[in-house]
Amino acid sequence: MSLSWTVIPGDAATWAAQIDALYALPAMAAQPLVPDYFVKTSFARMGGGLAVLHDGDGPAPLAVGLLFPRAIVDGQPVYTLRLHAPGPLPPAEELRATLELRLAPARVVIYLPEAGRTFAPTHTSSGGFDIGAPSLAELPAIRRLRSIIWGLGESEAYPDDLHSAEFAPATSLVARRHGRVVGFLLGFFRFGLPALEGLALPYRLDLLVESQTMGVAAACRGAGVAAALKREQARQALARNLDVIHWTADPLQFPNAVLNFGKLRAVAGEFYRAYYPFQNELNRISASRLGLVWLPRSARGRAALNETARPEHHGLSRFPGCAILNDGPHPRPGPYDAPHLALEVPADWTALQRDDLHTAAAWRATSDALLETLLGFAPGRYLIGDTAIEDGQRYLVAHRFDPALLL
């Protein structure tokens, strides 16, 4: 058998088409798949790639795998290859050695989802909840919660093995109340974040945490579950000498903004129009996203790790010279060069999408255009960092870029 690997980086121009083609192969049906919408978006941006194994005897691949960022060792990247194969494979050491020749100087850990998985539950008291890694018995509760929240089918779920010790995700947490799972958080490792490069920040930027999916049971929302999960994620990151946590969020979901900017004190300086190629209960129109950066070692981040910290719904008066960008779905005329800018967002974005799709589409179009124009980690641009409520209207508040916001 003559083994050869084809490696497709996540920044390839044909990435999405390659994913569609490879996901249709029989080799990819051997084990549950990581959702394709994640692979086409966040996975590609966090430094992931595809590896396809061939031999010299036929056109069909022997195996197809996703290359997940795993670590940086001696200055070189290490990947986890989550490998799918319809039949027997050569020994893992041979697979690793031949792939590392292709990826040199990077290293690879070969991971077969079916070849044994262990789940070691942990327990930490945080915010009045029992927070820790899930047990095997708690994995169905994660799947149920995710299905209820987003209305997703089994094919769109994150496979259970991503929580395993062998896969070794950056974050795998559940929140428990009275022994019952009421929330979960799953995150991966990420190689670099171009938006922060060149800013001379005193943080490690070669390896970060990409916080991918989090959910909280409806009966426990507003009780601090999400904040408790995120704070434990930050503590774990800091213990690994990781300084930056990144994730995406819908700019029009105000409760998420209260968590992200009010409680966690994250900032948003990136915007991705129509980021996710799907529709579900929470995304009936284009799923645009903010790119958020959480810096637990910064002054804002350190304050957020205090479990007693609670956001206050101040008005816009605490931001002198603040300019309001829009009246609902209608933009106000510029110029937009004030020290602070306020973007009005719906009181209930999910309900608006359900009840008035036309108005929701107009609101999305307006916010997309404004955010795409204004945000950035550069002089003359703006970072979202606060929320406000004024006369019953909800706002995201952006501040003119200043490196001090990140320190």
FIRO-364669 format. One record per residue: residue in one letter; z, y, x of N, C-alpha, C in turn. Coordinates in steps of 0.1 Angstrom, whole numbers, plus 2048, in hexadecimal, padded with zeros to 3 digits. Layout:
N
AZYXZYXZYX
...
***
This chain:
407
M8007F480980080080080080C809
S7F78158067F682280E7FB82D805
L80783280780D83C7FF80884A803
S8068537F98038617FC8098697F0
W80D8757F481387E7EA80B88A7E8
T80988F7DC80489C7D98108A47D4
V8128B07DA81D8B97D68178C67D0
I81B8C97C48168D57BD8228DF7BC
P8218EA7C282C8F47C182C8FB7B4
G8389007B083A9067A38329137A1
D82E9197AC8269267AB8179237AC
A8139177AA8059147AA7FE91B79D
A7F292079F7EC9277947E991E788
T7E891178A7E59077807F28FF77C
W7FD90577E80A8FE77C80B8F976E
A80A90176480C8FD7568028F2752
A7F68F37567EC8E97537EF8DC75A
Q7F48DD7667F88D176E8038C9767
I80D8D17628188CB75B8138C474F
D80B8CA7478068C473B7FF8B773E
A7F78B77487EF8AB74C7F88A0751
L8028A375980A89975F814894755
Y81989C74C82289874181B88E738
A80E88E73880788472F805877736
L80887574280686974981085E745
P80C85274581684774282284774C
A81F84A75882A84A76283685375E
M83385E75683E867752845862745
A841857740848852734853848737
A85584574485F83B74786D83F744
Q87084C74587D85174387C85E73B
P88786373488686F72D88287B736
L87A88373187488E73887C89B737
V87D8A27428828B07428798B8739
P87E8C17308758C872786A8D072E
D85E8CE7298528D47308538E4730
Y8598EA72685A8F87268638FE731
F86D8F67348768FA74086E8F874D
V8678ED74E85F8EA75A8558F575D
K84E8FA752844904753849911757
T85691475585B921756866922761
S87392075D87E92176687D918772
F87990B76F87990277A86F906785
A86390B78185A91078B85F91C792
R86692678B86B93279287692F79B
M87E92479988A9217A18869197AD
G8799177B08759117BC8729027BA
G8708FD7AE86D8EF7AC85E8EC7AE
G85B8E07AE84D8DB7B084B8CD7AB
L83F8C87AC83B8BB7A78378B37B3
A83A8A67B383689D7BD8308917B6
V82388E7BA81C8827B48198787BF
L81D86C7BC81B8617C680F8597C2
H8078567CD7FA84E7CB7FB8437D6
D7F38387D37F082F7DD7E082E7DE
G7DB8277E87CD8277EA7C581E7E1
D7CC8177D77C580D7CF7C18127C1
G7C481E7BD7C08227B07C28307AD
P7BC8367A37BD8447A07CA848799
A7D083F7927DD84278B7E8843794
P7F184D7927FC84F79B80684379A
L80D8407A58188377A482483D79E
A82684A7A083285079B83085F79B
V83786679383787579284687A792
G84888479985688979A85789879A
L86289D7958658AB79686E8AE7A2
L86B8B77AA8728BB7B687C8C67B2
F8898C37B08938CD7AD89A8D27BA
P89B8DF7BB8A38E47C68B18DE7C5
R8B78DA7D18C48D37D18CE8DA7DB
A8C98DE7E78D28E47F18CA8EB7FC
I8D18F28048CB8F78118D48F081C
V8CE8E98258D58E28308CF8E683D
D8D78EC8468D28F08538C68F9851
G8C69028478BC90C8458B090683E
Q8AF8F983A8A38F48348A68EF826
P89C8F081D89F8EC80F8A08DD80E
V8A88D98048A98CB8008A68CA7F1
Y89D8C07EE8998BF7E089F8B17DA
T8A18B17CD8A38A57C68968A17BF
L8908967C28848917BC8888887B0
R88788D7A488A88579887D87E795
L87D87179887086979886E86178C
H86286178785E85877C85484F781
A85584277D84C83878284B82D777
P83E82977383D81E76983F81076E
G83F80F77C84180178184980278E
P8497F77958517F67A284C8007AC
L8558057B485280E7BF8568097CC
P85180E7D785680B7E586480F7E6
P86B80B7F087980F7F387A81E7F3
A8868237EE8888317EE8878387FB
E88B83180688A83781387C839817
E87383081486583281785F83D80E
L86383E80285F84A7FA8638577FF
R87085780387586480986E867816
A86C85E81F86686182C85886682A
T85085F822842864820841871819
L84A87481084A88180984F88C813
E85988981B85E89482485389782E
L84A88E83283F89283B83789C834
R83589B82782D8A581F8348B281E
L8428B281D8498BE81A8508C4826
A84F8BE8318568C383D8568D283F
P8618D884286E8D28478788CF83C
A8748D082F87D8CD8248818BF824
R88D8BC81E8918AE81C8928AB80E
V89289E80A8918997FD89C88F7FA
V8A288F7EE8AB8857E98A387E7DE
I8A08717DF89986A7D58A38667CA
Y89F86A7BD8A88687B28A18617A7
L8A58557A489F84D7998A884E78D
P8A58547828AE8557768B4848771
E8AD83E7738B183176D8BA829777
A8BB82D7838C182578E8D082978F
G8D78287858E682A7858E9839784
R8F283C77B8F784A779906849777
T90D85377D91B85477B91F862776
F92986276E92E86E76893D86F769
A94287877195087977495688576D
P95C88476296188F75A96C896762
T96C8A47619778AC76797D8B575C
H9888BB75F98F8C27559968CE75C
T9938DA7579998E775B99C8EF74F
S9A88F574E9AB8FE7439A590C746
S99D91173D99791E73E995924731
G99A93072F99893772299D930716
G9A79277189AC91F70C9A4913709
F99B90F7129939037109948FA71C
D9918ED71A9908E37259828E3729
I97F8E87359728EA73B9708E0746
G9658D97479638D07529568C8750
A9538C075A9478B775A9498AD74F
P93D8AA74893E8A173D940892741
S94588A73894587C73A939876734
L93686973692B86373092C863721
A93886271C93A86170D93886F707
E93887A70F93688770992788C709
L91F88470F91188871090A889702
P90D87F6F99068816EC90B88E6E5
A9178926E791B89F6E19138AB6E6
I9108AB6F39078B56F88F98B56F1
R8F48A96F08E78A86E98E78AD6DB
R8F28A96D48F38AD6C68F48BC6C5
L8FC8C26CD8FE8D16CC8F18D86CF
R8EA8D36D98DD8DA6DD8D38D86D1
S8D38CD6CB8C98CB6C08CD8D46B4
I8DA8D56B18DE8DD6A68DB8EC6A8
I8DE8F16B58DC8FF6B88CD9036B8
W8C58FB6BE8B78FF6C08AD8F86B7
G8B28EE6AF8A98E76A789F8DF6AE
L8A38D96BA8998D26C389A8C36C1
G88F8BC6C388E8AE6C38928A86D0
E89389A6D08978936DC88D8966E8
S8808986E587789A6F08798A86F7
E8808B16F08838BE6F68918BF6FC
A8988B46FD8A68B57028A68B3711
Y8B08B87188B28B57268B88A7727
P8B289F72F8B78917308C5890735
D8CD8867308DB8847348DD883743
D8D387D74A8D687A7588D7887761
L8D289275B8D389F7638E28A3765
H8EB89D75D8F98A075F900897769
S8F888D76E8FF883776902887784
A90B88078A90F8837989048817A2
E8FB87779F8F08747A78E587F7A7
F8E388479C8D989079B8DF89C7A1
A8EC89E79F8F48A97A58EF8B77A1
P8F08BB7948EC8C87908F58D2796
A8F18DF7958FA8EA79A9058EB790
T9038E978390D8EB77990C8E176E
S9168D976B9168D175F9248D2759
L9268D974E9338DC7489328DA739
V93E8D67349408D672694D8DE723
A94E8E371895B8E97139608E1708
R96D8DD7099738D56FF97F8DC6F8
R9808D96EC98C8DE6E49918D26DC
H99E8CF6DE9A48C36D899C8B76DA
G9978B66E798F8AA6EB9818A96E6
R97C8B36DF96F8B36DA9668BD6E1
V95A8B96E49508C26EB94C8CD6E1
V94E8D96E694A8E56DD9408EE6E5
G93D8EA6F19338F26F892F8EB705
F9238EF70A91E8E97179168F371F
L9158F072C90D8F97359078F0740
L8FA8F27428F38EA74C8EB8F4754
G8EC8F27628E58FB76B8E08F3777
F8D68F977E8D08F37898D18FC795
F8CD8F77A18CC8FF7AD8BE9067AD
R8BE9117B48B291A7B58B091E7C3
F8A491E7C88A19237D589C9327D4
G8A593B7D78A19497D889F9507CB
L89F95E7CB89C9667C08959727C5
P8879737C588097E7CB88498B7C7
A88998D7BA88C99A7B58989A17BE
L8A09997C48AB99E7CC8A899F7DB
E89D99A7DF89A99A7ED8979A97F1
G89A9AC7FD8989B98028A29C47FE
L8AC9C07F78B69CA7F38C39CA7FC
A8C39C28068CD9C18108DB9BF809
L8DB9B68008E89B37F98F09A9801
P8FE9AA8009069A2808909994802
Y8FE98E7FD8FF9817F68F59777FB
R8F996A7F98F09607FD8E595F7F3
L8D895F7F88CD95F7EF8C39537F0
D8C694A7FA8BD93F7FC8BF9347F1
L8CC9337ED8CF9297E38D892F7D8
L8D492E7CB8DA9347C08DD9297B5
V8E392E7AB8E592579F8DB92B794
E8D392278E8CB9257838D291F776
S8D992876F8E09237638D6922757
Q8D39157548C891374B8CB91273C
T8D590B7388D69097298E5908726
M8E990F71C8F79107178F7910708
G90190970290290A6F49119096EF
V91490F6E492290F6DF92190B6D0
A92A9026CC92B8FE6BE92D90A6B5
A92790B6A99279176A193691A69D
A93E91069B94C9136979549196A1
C9509196AE95791E6B995192B6BF
R9469306B994093C6BF9499486BD
G94A9506C795395C6C79619596CC
A96394C6CF9719486D49729486E3
G96794C6EA96894C6F9963940700
V95C9376F995892A6FF94D92D709
A94393570693893870F93E93F71C
A94694871A94C94F72695494672F
A95B93D72996393373095A92A738
L94F92573294591D73993F925745
K93B93174393493974D93E93C758
R94A93F755954942760957936769
E95792A76395991E76B94D91C773
Q94191E76E93591D776935926782
A93A93378093B93C78B945937795
R95093279195B92D79A9559227A3
Q94E91979C94890E7A493D9137AE
A93591D7AA92B9227B39329287BF
L93C9307BC9439377C894992C7D1
A94F9227CB9549177D494A9107DD
R93D9117D993290C7E192C9167E9
N9329227EA92C92D7F291F9327EC
L91E9327DF9129377D99169447D2
D90E94E7D391195C7CF90A9617C3
V8FF95A7BF8F79607B48F49557A9
I8F695979D8F39507928E8958789
H8DD9517868D295777F8D094F772
W8CC9567688C794F75B8BF959753
T8B99547498B195C7408B895D732
A8B596872B8BB96A71E8B1973715
D8B19707088A99786FF8AF9866FE
P8A89917018AE99E7008B29A26F2
L8AC99C6E88AF9A06DA8BB9996D4
Q8C198F6DB8CD9886D68D99906DA
F8DE9996D28EA9A16D68F699A6D9
P8FA98F6D29069886D69059826E5
N8F997E6E98F797A6F68F9985700
A8F49916FC8F699D7059049A1706
V90C99F6FC91B9A26FD921999707
L91D98C70792298371191D98671F
N91098872090B98972D90E996734
F90E9A172D9119AE73391F9B3731
G9259B07259329B472293D9AC729
K93C99F72794699672C94499273B
L93798E73E93498974B930994755
R92C99F7509289AB75891C9A8761
A91399F75C90699D7628FD9A9761
V8F29A97688E89B47678DA9AD765
A8D19B475F8C49B075C8BA9BA762
G8B29B576C8A89BE77289A9B8771
E8999AC76A88C9A67698899A375A
F87C9A37578789A074986C997749
Y86C98D74186198374085C983732
R85098873084A98972284697A71F
A84997671284496970D84795E717
Y85495E71B858955726856946723
Y85C94271785C934713850931709
P84892770B83D92470384191B6F7
F84B91F6EF84F9176E485491F6D8
Q8569186CD85C91E6C18679156BD
N87391B6B987D9136B388691C6AA
E8919176A689991F69C89D92D6A1
L89F92E6AE8A393B6B48989436B9
N88C93D6BA8809446C08749416B7
R8739496AC8689476A285C94F6A7
I85E9596B08539606B685495F6C5
S84C9666CC84B9646DB8599656E1
A85C95C6EA86995B6F086A9626FD
S86A96F6FD86C97870987A97770E
R87C97971B88997872188C98272B
L89998672C89E98D7388A1984743
G8A098874F8A598075B8B298775F
L8BD97F75E8CA9847608D097F76E
V8D79887748DD9857818EC987780
W8F497D78390397E78390897C791
L90F9867959149867A39239867A3
P92997A7A39389797A294097F7AD
R93A9827B99419887C39409987C2
S93899D7B99379AB7B89439B17B0
A9449BE7B094F9C47A894E9C079A
R9429C17949419BE7869449AF784
G93F9A678D94199878B95099478D
R95799A79696599779896D99B78B
A9699A67859709AA77996E9A076E
A96299A76D95E991763965984764
L96998077097097377297E97476D
N98397F76999198176399097C755
E99697275199596C74499A975739
T9A297F73C9A798873299E99372F
A99399473798A99F73598299D728
R9819A872097A9A77139719B3712
P9659B170E95C9BD70C9609C6700
E95E9D27029619DC6F79549E26F2
H9539E36E59469E96E09479F86DF
H9459FE6EB945A0C6EC938A126E7
G938A1F6E492BA256E0924A2A6EC
L919A316E9910A366F4916A426FB
S920A486F6926A546FC92BA5270A
R92FA4570D934A4371B929A42725
F91CA44721911A4472A90AA5272A
P90FA5C73190AA6A72F8FBA6A732
G8F4A7172A8E6A7372C8DEA67727
C8E4A5E7208DDA5271C8D1A55712
A8C6A4F7148BAA5170B8B8A44704
I8B6A466F68B3A3A6EE8A4A386EE
L8A0A2B6F0892A286F288AA256E5
N892A216DB88BA1C6CF893A1E6C2
D88DA1F6B7894A1E6AA88FA116A4
G897A076A58939FA6A18869F56A7
P87C9F16A08709ED6A58669F86AA
H86BA046A9862A106AB866A176B8
P85EA176C2862A1E6CF863A2D6CD
R86CA336D486DA426D4864A476E0
P85FA536DF856A586E985EA5A6F6
G857A5870285DA5A70F85EA69712
P860A6C71F862A6372A86FA5C72B
Y870A5173287CA49733882A4A741
D888A5574488DA5775289CA5C752
A8A3A597478B1A5D7468B9A5574F
P8C6A597528CEA5075A8D2A43754
H8D2A437468D5A3773F8CBA36733
L8C7A2A7308BDA287258C3A1D71B
A8C2A2070E8C7A167048BCA106FC
L8BBA036FC8B19FC6F48B89F66E8
E8B49FB6DC8BA9F56D08B59E76CE
V8BE9DE6C98BA9D06C78C09CD6B9
P8BA9C36B28BF9BF6A58CD9BB6A4
A8D39BD6998E19B86978E19A9696
D8D79A36918D69946908C7990692
W8C498E69E8B698B6A18B197E69B
T8BA97469B8B69676958B3968686
A8BB97067F8B99726718AC97A66E
L8AA98467789E98D675892984676
Q89197B68088697368288396A676
R88E96567088E95C665889964658
D88E97065688C97764A880981649
D87C98665587299065686A98F663
L86198566385A98266F85198E674
H84C99666B8439A166E84C9AB676
T8579AF6718609B96778659B3685
A8689A768586D9A06918629A169C
A85699F69884B99F6A28499AD6A8
A84A9B769F8499C56A38559C96AD
W8619C46A986C9C76B286A9C16C0
R8659B46C08639AE6CD8589B56D5
A84D9B96CE8439C16D58489CD6DC
T8509D56D48569E16DA85F9DF6E5
S8689D56E48729D36EF86B9CD6FB
D8619C46F98599BF7048539CA70C
A84C9D47058459DE70C84F9E7714
L85A9EA70E8649F371586A9EC721
L86F9E071F8759D872A86C9D6735
E8609D27328569CF73D8539DC745
T8549E773F8519F474685D9F974E
L8699F674A8759FD74F87D9F5759
L87E9E87578889E175F8839DE76D
G88D9DD7778899D97848959DC78E
F8959D479989F9D67A38999DF7AE
A8979EC7AA8909F57B3893A037AF
P893A0D7B8895A1B7B488AA1F7AA
G88FA277A0887A2B795886A22789
R88CA1678B88CA0C78089AA0B77B
Y89CA027718A9A0176A8AE9F376A
L8BC9F176A8C39E57688CB9E575B
I8C99DB7538D29DA7478DF9D574B
G8EA9DB7478F79D774B9029D9741
D8FF9DE7359099E172B9039DF71D
T90C9DF7149099E07069119EB6FF
A90C9EF6F39139FA6EC9109F86DD
I9189FD6D59169FE6C7919A0D6C2
E90FA126BC910A206B890AA226AA
D913A266A090FA28692909A1B68D
G90FA1069090BA0368B8FF9FD692
Q8F9A0469B8ED9FF6A38F29F86B0
R8EB9EE6B38EE9E66C08E49EA6CB
Y8E99EC6D78E19F06E28E49E86EF
L8D99E66F68DB9E27048DA9EF70C
V8E29F17168E29FD71E8DE9FA72C
A8D4A017318CF9FF73E8D2A0C747
H8D5A097538D8A1475D8CEA15767
R8CBA2276B8C2A247768C6A1C782
F8BDA157898C0A0C7948C8A1379E
D8D3A0C7A28DCA107AD8E2A047B3
P8E0A017C08E59F57C68F49F37C4
A8FC9FE7C190A9FD7BE90D9F47B2
L9039F37A99059EA79D9069DC7A1
L9019D87AD9019CA7B290B9C77BC
L9149D17BF91E9CF7CA92C9CE7C5
***
